[in-house]
Amino acid sequence: MNVVLFGMMGAGKTTVALALSRLTGKSRVDTDEEIVKKYGPIKEIFSTFGEGRFRELETETARSLSRQKNLIIATGGGFVLNPENVAFLKENGALVYLRAEKETLVKRLKGESERPLLEGEERLESKIERLLGERGETYERVAEYVIDVDKKTPEQIAREIVEKLGINS
């Protein structure tokens, strides 16, 4: 079984995936890293081909990862908004929503310059609030497990996931 971590950018998916990988011995895969390896920087994909093309690459990645086993998969923030990606990842994985409060996300994302969805004139707090509003319901609906991440270390979160999913570490 794969463990699929999803949630807003800044929720700690990549960091928790690393901690969970160390705890369980499962291999860690980050969908954004996989896309960068194959196609180049995400920022360039967005600026050259648009968000639509990036989302297509996410689906290719979901299809490929669904065929593998015993992975810890950290996804991009918009990954589970596509029902096709969710279907692929549910074939062989448990979907875990790393839920963070707006204040936590704002604090973690201040000064970020590599995230295309944070570019523009809109204040960071407003962008995060808007994205949470757009995505929150979907995150809650597709989640098989929800882990609140505020005020917890990545190691605490990883242990909580192991406990909730009954993973033998």
C-alpha contacts under 8 A as a table, 3 or more apart, distances in Angstrom:
res1	aa1	res2	aa2	distance
1	M	69	K	5.72
1	M	70	N	5.21
1	M	71	L	7.32
1	M	92	N	5.57
1	M	93	G	5.20
1	M	94	A	7.26
2	N	68	Q	7.97
2	N	69	K	5.76
2	N	70	N	4.86
2	N	71	L	4.66
2	N	72	I	5.83
2	N	73	I	7.12
2	N	92	N	6.01
2	N	93	G	4.19
2	N	94	A	6.31
3	V	70	N	7.68
3	V	71	L	6.31
3	V	72	I	4.86
3	V	73	I	6.04
3	V	93	G	5.44
3	V	94	A	5.10
3	V	95	L	6.42
3	V	96	V	7.14
4	V	72	I	6.09
4	V	73	I	4.68
4	V	74	A	6.10
4	V	75	T	7.24
4	V	89	L	7.33
4	V	93	G	6.32
4	V	94	A	5.88
4	V	95	L	4.85
4	V	96	V	5.86
5	L	13	K	5.91
5	L	17	A	7.35
5	L	72	I	7.55
5	L	73	I	6.00
5	L	74	A	4.90
5	L	75	T	6.17
5	L	95	L	6.27
5	L	96	V	4.96
5	L	97	Y	6.06
5	L	98	L	6.71
6	F	13	K	6.43
6	F	74	A	6.43
6	F	75	T	5.45
6	F	76	G	6.96
6	F	77	G	6.51
6	F	79	F	7.62
6	F	80	V	7.26
6	F	95	L	7.33
6	F	96	V	6.22
6	F	97	Y	5.07
6	F	98	L	6.03
6	F	139	Y	7.96
7	G	11	A	6.26
7	G	13	K	7.32
7	G	75	T	7.98
7	G	76	G	7.72
7	G	77	G	5.42
7	G	78	G	7.99
7	G	97	Y	5.47
7	G	98	L	5.27
7	G	99	R	6.22
7	G	139	Y	6.75
8	M	11	A	5.50
8	M	76	G	7.88
8	M	77	G	4.72
8	M	78	G	7.72
8	M	98	L	7.83
8	M	99	R	7.54
8	M	100	A	7.60
8	M	105	L	7.89
8	M	132	L	7.43
9	M	12	G	7.48
9	M	13	K	7.97
9	M	76	G	7.03
9	M	77	G	5.14
9	M	105	L	7.43
9	M	109	L	7.97
10	G	13	K	7.63
10	G	104	T	7.99
10	G	105	L	5.22
10	G	106	V	7.96
10	G	108	R	5.79
10	G	109	L	5.99
11	A	98	L	6.16
11	A	99	R	6.67
11	A	100	A	5.68
11	A	104	T	7.93
11	A	105	L	6.40
11	A	149	V	7.13
12	G	15	T	5.29
12	G	16	V	5.82
12	G	98	L	7.54
12	G	154	P	7.53
13	K	16	V	5.25
13	K	17	A	5.92
13	K	74	A	5.42
13	K	75	T	7.15
13	K	98	L	7.06
14	T	17	A	5.08
14	T	18	L	6.39
14	T	30	D	6.71
14	T	74	A	5.58
15	T	18	L	5.21
15	T	19	A	6.45
15	T	154	P	6.41
16	V	19	A	5.00
16	V	20	L	5.94
16	V	154	P	4.85
16	V	155	E	7.10
16	V	157	I	6.85
16	V	158	A	6.12
17	A	20	L	5.00
17	A	21	S	5.94
17	A	28	R	6.31
17	A	72	I	6.00
17	A	73	I	6.91
17	A	74	A	6.07
17	A	158	A	7.70
18	L	21	S	5.07
18	L	22	R	6.31
18	L	28	R	6.51
19	A	22	R	5.19
19	A	23	L	6.19
19	A	154	P	6.14
19	A	155	E	5.65
19	A	158	A	6.06
20	L	23	L	4.98
20	L	24	T	6.00
20	L	25	G	7.99
20	L	26	K	7.86
20	L	72	I	7.28
20	L	155	E	7.40
20	L	158	A	4.85
20	L	159	R	7.53
20	L	162	V	7.90
21	S	24	T	5.32
21	S	25	G	5.31
21	S	26	K	5.03
21	S	27	S	5.89
21	S	28	R	5.80
21	S	72	I	6.44
22	R	25	G	5.50
22	R	26	K	7.48
23	L	158	A	7.38
23	L	159	R	7.74
23	L	169	S	6.21
24	T	162	V	7.96
24	T	167	I	7.60
24	T	168	N	7.09
24	T	169	S	4.33
25	G	169	S	7.07
26	K	70	N	5.69
26	K	71	L	5.52
26	K	72	I	6.36
27	S	70	N	6.93
27	S	71	L	5.05
27	S	72	I	6.04
28	R	71	L	5.77
28	R	72	I	4.65
28	R	73	I	5.99
28	R	74	A	7.67
29	V	33	E	7.74
29	V	34	E	7.50
29	V	71	L	6.86
29	V	72	I	6.10
29	V	73	I	4.88
29	V	74	A	6.25
30	D	33	E	5.22
30	D	34	E	6.27
30	D	73	I	5.71
30	D	74	A	4.63
30	D	75	T	6.00
31	T	34	E	5.04
31	T	35	I	6.30
31	T	58	E	7.17
31	T	61	T	6.71
31	T	62	A	7.96
31	T	73	I	7.07
31	T	74	A	6.21
31	T	75	T	5.11
31	T	76	G	6.53
32	D	35	I	5.14
32	D	36	V	6.21
32	D	42	I	7.64
32	D	75	T	6.80
32	D	76	G	6.07
33	E	36	V	5.04
33	E	37	K	6.13
34	E	37	K	5.17
34	E	38	K	6.40
34	E	61	T	7.47
35	I	38	K	5.26
35	I	39	Y	5.70
35	I	40	G	7.03
35	I	42	I	7.62
35	I	57	L	6.86
35	I	58	E	7.39
35	I	61	T	7.39
36	V	39	Y	5.29
36	V	40	G	4.39
36	V	41	P	5.11
36	V	42	I	6.32
37	K	40	G	6.10
39	Y	45	I	7.73
40	G	44	E	7.14
40	G	45	I	7.14
41	P	44	E	5.33
41	P	45	I	6.44
42	I	45	I	4.97
42	I	46	F	6.18
42	I	54	F	7.56
42	I	116	P	7.80
43	K	46	F	5.23
43	K	47	S	6.23
43	K	114	E	6.67
43	K	115	R	6.92
43	K	116	P	5.75
44	E	47	S	5.05
44	E	48	T	5.78
44	E	49	F	7.98
45	I	48	T	5.31
45	I	49	F	5.46
45	I	50	G	6.48
45	I	51	E	7.64
45	I	53	R	7.45
45	I	54	F	6.37
46	F	49	F	5.60
46	F	50	G	4.25
46	F	51	E	5.14
46	F	53	R	7.65
46	F	54	F	6.58
46	F	116	P	7.07
47	S	50	G	5.73
49	F	52	G	7.57
49	F	53	R	5.86
49	F	54	F	7.65
50	G	53	R	5.74
50	G	54	F	6.77
51	E	54	F	5.03
51	E	55	R	6.22
52	G	55	R	5.14
52	G	56	E	6.40
53	R	56	E	5.02
53	R	57	L	6.39
54	F	57	L	5.10
54	F	58	E	6.36
55	R	58	E	4.95
55	R	59	T	6.46
55	R	79	F	7.55
56	E	59	T	5.13
56	E	60	E	6.41
57	L	60	E	5.03
57	L	61	T	6.20
58	E	61	T	5.02
58	E	62	A	6.14
58	E	79	F	6.65
58	E	85	N	7.61
59	T	62	A	4.91
59	T	63	R	6.14
59	T	84	E	7.12
59	T	85	N	5.52
60	E	63	R	5.20
60	E	64	S	6.31
61	T	64	S	5.13
61	T	65	L	6.10
62	A	65	L	5.18
62	A	66	S	6.01
62	A	85	N	5.55
62	A	88	F	5.99
62	A	89	L	6.29
63	R	66	S	5.36
63	R	67	R	7.08
63	R	85	N	7.35
63	R	88	F	5.71
63	R	89	L	7.67
64	S	67	R	5.80
64	S	68	Q	7.44
65	L	68	Q	5.35
65	L	89	L	7.40
66	S	69	K	7.72
66	S	88	F	5.50
66	S	89	L	5.26
66	S	90	K	7.80
66	S	91	E	6.43
66	S	92	N	5.99
66	S	93	G	7.73
67	R	92	N	7.52
68	Q	71	L	7.28
68	Q	92	N	7.84
69	K	92	N	7.05
75	T	79	F	6.05
76	G	79	F	5.28
77	G	80	V	7.57
78	G	81	L	5.45
78	G	82	N	7.78
78	G	135	R	7.97
79	F	82	N	6.40
79	F	85	N	6.81
80	V	83	P	6.67
80	V	85	N	6.07
80	V	86	V	5.53
80	V	138	T	7.86
80	V	139	Y	7.31
80	V	142	V	7.65
81	L	85	N	7.90
81	L	86	V	7.89
81	L	135	R	7.32
81	L	138	T	6.64
81	L	139	Y	7.77
82	N	85	N	5.45
82	N	86	V	6.63
83	P	86	V	4.99
83	P	87	A	6.14
84	E	87	A	5.11
84	E	88	F	6.29
85	N	88	F	5.19
85	N	89	L	6.20
86	V	89	L	5.22
86	V	90	K	5.98
86	V	142	V	7.49
87	A	90	K	5.22
87	A	91	E	6.43
88	F	91	E	5.48
88	F	92	N	7.80
89	L	92	N	6.09
89	L	93	G	5.65
89	L	94	A	7.81
89	L	95	L	7.73
90	K	93	G	4.89
90	K	94	A	6.27
90	K	95	L	6.99
94	A	144	E	6.51
94	A	145	Y	7.83
95	L	142	V	7.34
95	L	143	A	5.44
95	L	144	E	5.29
95	L	145	Y	6.46
96	V	143	A	5.73
96	V	144	E	6.06
96	V	145	Y	4.76
96	V	146	V	5.75
96	V	147	I	7.13
97	Y	139	Y	6.66
97	Y	140	E	7.45
97	Y	143	A	5.57
97	Y	144	E	7.72
97	Y	145	Y	6.17
97	Y	146	V	4.76
97	Y	147	I	6.12
98	L	146	V	6.22
98	L	147	I	5.10
98	L	148	D	6.01
98	L	149	V	6.19
99	R	146	V	6.74
99	R	147	I	5.95
99	R	148	D	4.80
99	R	149	V	5.96
99	R	150	D	7.94
100	A	104	T	6.29
100	A	105	L	6.60
100	A	148	D	6.06
100	A	149	V	5.56
100	A	150	D	5.72
101	E	104	T	5.37
101	E	105	L	6.49
101	E	150	D	6.80
102	K	105	L	5.15
102	K	106	V	6.13
102	K	125	E	7.69
102	K	128	I	6.60
102	K	129	E	6.59
102	K	132	L	7.80
103	E	106	V	5.18
103	E	107	K	6.17
104	T	107	K	5.22
104	T	108	R	6.23
104	T	150	D	6.57
105	L	108	R	5.16
105	L	109	L	5.99
105	L	128	I	7.36
106	V	109	L	5.20
106	V	110	K	6.00
106	V	124	L	6.77
106	V	125	E	6.12
106	V	128	I	7.00
107	K	110	K	5.67
109	L	112	E	5.46
110	K	124	L	7.52
112	E	115	R	6.74
112	E	118	L	7.96
113	S	116	P	7.88
113	S	118	L	7.71
113	S	119	E	7.62
115	R	118	L	5.59
115	R	119	E	7.09
116	P	119	E	5.47
118	L	124	L	7.00
118	L	127	K	6.97
119	E	122	E	7.94
122	E	126	S	6.55
122	E	127	K	6.38
123	R	126	S	5.26
123	R	127	K	6.27
124	L	127	K	5.09
124	L	128	I	6.15
125	E	128	I	5.28
125	E	129	E	6.12
126	S	129	E	5.08
126	S	130	R	6.02
127	K	130	R	5.06
127	K	131	L	6.05
128	I	131	L	5.13
128	I	132	L	6.00
129	E	132	L	5.15
129	E	133	G	6.15
130	R	133	G	5.04
130	R	134	E	6.20
131	L	134	E	4.98
131	L	135	R	5.90
131	L	136	G	7.87
132	L	135	R	5.19
132	L	136	G	5.09
133	G	136	G	5.67
133	G	137	E	7.62
134	E	137	E	7.42
135	R	138	T	5.44
135	R	139	Y	6.15
136	G	139	Y	5.10
136	G	140	E	6.22
137	E	140	E	5.20
137	E	141	R	6.14
138	T	141	R	5.00
138	T	142	V	6.15
139	Y	142	V	5.56
139	Y	143	A	6.04
140	E	143	A	5.39
140	E	146	V	7.77
143	A	146	V	6.36
145	Y	164	K	7.78
147	I	157	I	7.39
147	I	160	E	7.73
147	I	161	I	7.48
149	V	152	K	5.60
149	V	153	T	7.90
149	V	157	I	6.66
152	K	156	Q	6.01
152	K	157	I	6.50
153	T	156	Q	5.16
153	T	157	I	6.34
154	P	157	I	5.08
154	P	158	A	6.07
155	E	158	A	5.00
155	E	159	R	6.20
156	Q	159	R	5.20
156	Q	160	E	6.23
157	I	160	E	5.03
157	I	161	I	6.25
158	A	161	I	5.12
158	A	162	V	6.27
159	R	162	V	5.08
159	R	163	E	6.15
160	E	163	E	5.06
160	E	164	K	6.09
161	I	164	K	5.13
161	I	165	L	5.96
162	V	165	L	5.39
162	V	166	G	5.68
162	V	167	I	4.96
162	V	168	N	7.40
162	V	169	S	7.57
163	E	166	G	5.16
163	E	167	I	6.76
